[in-house]
């Protein structure tokens, strides 16, 4: 497996860019779309499972102190960068 050196996902998250795909459900976010989330996802307790830029499933590692998620195209993000625990 090749290592991804892109930081597009991290940059998008830090800049507050609007997601194209919902990070928990993978649904394309369009006007009028209703997205149903689990109670824990609504509370912000779920790690993102889908890249918000391309909709691909990400490799996610949940740790006691947060999470780490990696998209094969858009790079890696750690919850520590976002101030989430």
KATA-V371332 format. One record per pair of residues at least 12 apart in sequence whose C-alpha atoms are under 8 Angstrom apart, sorted by the first residue. I is the first residue (numbers start at 1). J is the second residue. D is the distance in whole Angstrom. If there is no record, write none. Layout:
BEGIN
i = <I | I>
j = <J | J>
d = <D | D>
END
This chain:
BEGIN
i = <4 | 4 | 4 | 4 | 4 | 5 | 6 | 6 | 6 | 6 | 7 | 7 | 7 | 8 | 8 | 9 | 9 | 9 | 9 | 9 | 9 | 9 | 9 | 10 | 10 | 10 | 13 | 14 | 19 | 19 | 20 | 20 | 20 | 20 | 21 | 21 | 21 | 21 | 21 | 21 | 22 | 22 | 22 | 22 | 23 | 23 | 23 | 23 | 23 | 23 | 24 | 24 | 24 | 24 | 24 | 24 | 24 | 25 | 25 | 25 | 26 | 26 | 26 | 26 | 26 | 26 | 27 | 28 | 47 | 47 | 47 | 47 | 48 | 48 | 49 | 51 | 51 | 53 | 56 | 57 | 58 | 58 | 58 | 59 | 65 | 66 | 66 | 66 | 66 | 66 | 67 | 67 | 67>
j = <72 | 73 | 74 | 75 | 76 | 75 | 73 | 74 | 75 | 76 | 74 | 75 | 76 | 74 | 75 | 51 | 52 | 53 | 71 | 74 | 75 | 76 | 77 | 75 | 76 | 77 | 82 | 82 | 52 | 53 | 52 | 53 | 54 | 55 | 50 | 51 | 52 | 53 | 54 | 55 | 50 | 51 | 52 | 55 | 48 | 49 | 50 | 51 | 52 | 55 | 37 | 41 | 46 | 47 | 48 | 49 | 50 | 37 | 49 | 50 | 49 | 50 | 51 | 52 | 55 | 56 | 55 | 55 | 60 | 62 | 67 | 69 | 60 | 69 | 69 | 71 | 74 | 74 | 71 | 71 | 70 | 71 | 72 | 71 | 85 | 78 | 79 | 80 | 84 | 85 | 79 | 80 | 85>
d = <6 | 7 | 7 | 6 | 8 | 6 | 7 | 5 | 5 | 8 | 6 | 5 | 7 | 5 | 6 | 8 | 8 | 7 | 8 | 5 | 6 | 7 | 7 | 7 | 7 | 5 | 8 | 7 | 5 | 6 | 6 | 6 | 7 | 8 | 8 | 7 | 5 | 6 | 7 | 6 | 7 | 8 | 6 | 8 | 5 | 6 | 5 | 6 | 5 | 8 | 8 | 7 | 8 | 8 | 5 | 6 | 6 | 8 | 8 | 7 | 8 | 6 | 8 | 8 | 6 | 8 | 8 | 8 | 8 | 7 | 6 | 8 | 8 | 7 | 8 | 6 | 8 | 8 | 7 | 7 | 5 | 5 | 7 | 7 | 6 | 8 | 6 | 7 | 7 | 5 | 5 | 8 | 8>
END
